[in-house]
Amino acid sequence: MRIPETPEIADGPSQTGSPVVATAGSPDPAAPLVVLLHGRGSSEREIITLAGQLPPGPAYAAVRAPIAEGGGYAWFANRGIGRPVAESLADSVAWFRIWLDATAPAGRPVVLVGFSGGAAFAGGLILQDPERFSGAAILYGTLPFEAGVPVTPARLAGLPVFVAHGDQDRVIPAELLDRTWQYLLTHSAAVTHARRDPGGHHMSGETLGELGAWIQERFSFPARPAANGDTVNNGG
């Protein structure tokens, strides 16, 4: 289904203060919120287009990352592809949380959807504070290992997570993709919906359809599952 609303862009400084945000979907400030996090070198204007192919009902917000890079923006400085500089990631997480906590006070369900570099940023957010979120989608990217956030056993216990990887992905190092896959499906204790695509570093229509169904399920049953350590593996 497509969301009929035209995305709205709220301009603001990208390095300090309030971020630039594109919105779509429900205008209700109490509606469940899906935050879309773009990849490195992209922007909020590109990823907000996904909202038109995701379930109606939630509010959608695409946030522009704070660091200008390559004609677009990035969430953190890298020490290698998929390897955030810890201090840079921490600064961006703190900056983002100021916006999020003002936009979605405690009690409003929030799901993160991150692609590539946005996936690593979403991973940093949930690993820092898993109780804050109703779920997260880690799409064609890696968790931020060795970047100052805890990646310990059962860190994400009970948290719904959607992970999708491309078998032919040549952008994110294979060892980081493998480590992310194994952690989310085993040691994290997240309730994980996992999907492997035969393609590369891009989102397939099939993945987008499964993501939409997963988002709908999150908000049909907004309470987080009990943190019992069980992991549900679907796909790949």
N, C-alpha and C positions, 0 to 999 in steps of 0.2 A: 504494500500500500504506500501511496505517496502522501506526504503532508502538504496541505494546500497553502500554508502560510509562506510568504516570501521571507527568506532569511533577512534579519535585521543586523546591521553592523553598528556597534557602539565604539567610537574611536576613543583612544586614550593613549598615554605614553606606554611604549613597549618595554622600556628598560626599568622604570621605577613607577610607583603608583599603580593605579588600576590598569589591568591589561586590556588589550583590544579583544572584543568578544563578538562573534557572530551567533545569532540565535534563530531558532525555528521551533515549530511545535507549539505546545500549550503555553499560553501567556500567564497561566495561573502560578503565582509565586510559591504555592504549596505543592505543585505537581512534582512527581518524581523527576529527577534531573539526570540526564545522560550528558556527560562531558566528553567531547571529542577532542583528541590530542593528536595533532598532525605530526608528520615525520620531518626529519632534518631537511632544511632548505625549502620547505613548503610553508603553508600559512593556513589560518582559520578559514579563509574564503574557499579553499579547495576541499577541506574535509567536511565543512558544513553541508556540502551537497549530499553526503551520505544520509542525512536526516530524512530526505525525501523518500528513501528506500527502506527506512526503518519504521517500526510500529508507531501509529499515531497515539496520542495520549500523553507521553512524557514531554517535558521541556527538553530541548537540545541546546547546548552551548558549546561552541568551538572557540577555544582560547588560543590566541597568538602567543607563541613561545617568546621569551624575553630577550634572546640573543639574535641579532641580525647576522645572517649567513647565507651566502650564495644566492642572492636575490630573494631569499625567504628568511626563515627563522629557525632557531634551534633551542632545545631545552637545556642544554648543558654543553660545556667544553668537553672534548674527547681526548683521551690519551691513546686512542686507537678505535677503530670502528666497533661500536657496541660497548665501549669501555669508558663510562663517564669519569671525569675528574670529580673526586668526592666533594671537594669544596664547592665546585660549580653546581653540582646536583643539589647539594644542601641549600644553597642560596636560592635556586629556582623553586625548590619545594616550599621553602618558607614564604617566598613571594606569592606562589600560587595559593597556598593555604589561607593567606589573608583574604584573597578574592573569594575562595570557596566558602570559607566560614561566614563571610558576609552575605553571600548569595544563597547558601543553603545551610541555614542554622541547624543545629542538632535536631534530629527527628525527621528531617526531609531526606528521603532515600536518594542516594547518589551512586551512579554506576559510571565507571571510567571506561572509555574505549580508546585505546592508543594504537597507532600504526607505526611500525619501525622505530624511529627515535622516540615517538610518542608512547610506544609500548614500553620502552625502557623507563620513561618518566612515570608512566602509570604504575609500573612495577615498583619504582622507588617510593611512590606515594603509599601503596598498600603495604609494602614491607615496613615502612616507618610507622604506620598507624592503621593496621588492618581493621580495627573496630569502627573506623570512621566511614567505611564504604559498604554498600550493599552488593558490590560485585565489581569485577574488572575484566576487560577483554584485552589480551596481550596478542596483538596481531602482527605476524611477520617481523618479530623482533625478539630481543633478549631481555631477561631481567638484568638489573644493574649489579652484577657481582663485583666484589672488591671495590665498592664505591661508597662505603660508609653507612650502608643500611643492613640490618640483620637478615641473613639468609640461613636461619637456623631451623632445625626440625620442628614441625608443627606451627611454624610462624603464622601461617594463613589458615589455621584450623577452622573449618566450617565456612570459609569465605567462598562464594561462587566465583569461579574463574573460567573464562573462555579463552582457549589458546588455539591459534591457527598458525601453521608453518607451511611454506612451500618447499617441496622436495628438491626443487632446482634453484633454490635461493642462493645467489652468488654474491649478495650484498653483505649480509650478516655472517660472520665467521661460523662455520659448521659446528665448532666445539661449543660456542655460546648457545646456539640453537639447541643442540643436544642437551646441554646442561640445564637450560631453561625447561625443556620438555620433561626431563627426568625429575627435576625438583618439583614442578607443578603437579605431576602425576603421582609422586610418591612422597618425598620427605616433607613437603609443605603442609600436607593434610588438608589442602583446599578441596572443595567439591568441584572437580575439574571436568569441563566439557572440552574435549580435544579433537582437533581436525587437522589432517594433513592434506594439502593440495598437491597435485602432480606438477603444478607450474612453479613459477619463480617468486620474485619479490613484489607481488601485487595481489590484491584481493579479488578472488573469483566470485562470480555470481552465486555459486553454491555456498560459499562461506558467508556471504552477505545475508543469504536467506536463513542460514542456521543462526547467525548472530541476531537477526531480528526476532526469531522464535525464542532465543535465549533471553533477550531483553524483555520480551513480553512475559516470559515465565518469572523473571525477577520481580516484576511489579504486580503480577497476579498473586504472588506469594511474597510480600515484602519482608517478612521476618527472616533473618538469617537462620540457617540450620544450626542445630546445637553443635558445639565444637567437640565432636566425638572422635575426630581423627579419621573418619571414613573418607575415601576418595572415590568419586564416580568417574570412570573413564569412558567417554563416548568417542568413537572414531579412532583413527591412526593407532 
